[in-house]
Amino acid sequence: SKAPPHSSFGGGGGGGGGHRPYM
């Protein structure tokens, strides 16, 4: 729900967390 710092796949992912770019 919350937007991560720098995430390429948007904030609704949840799997990446936010500290990862994509994978």
Secondary structure, DSSP 8 states (H G I E B T S, - for coil): ----SS-TT-SS--SS-SSSS--
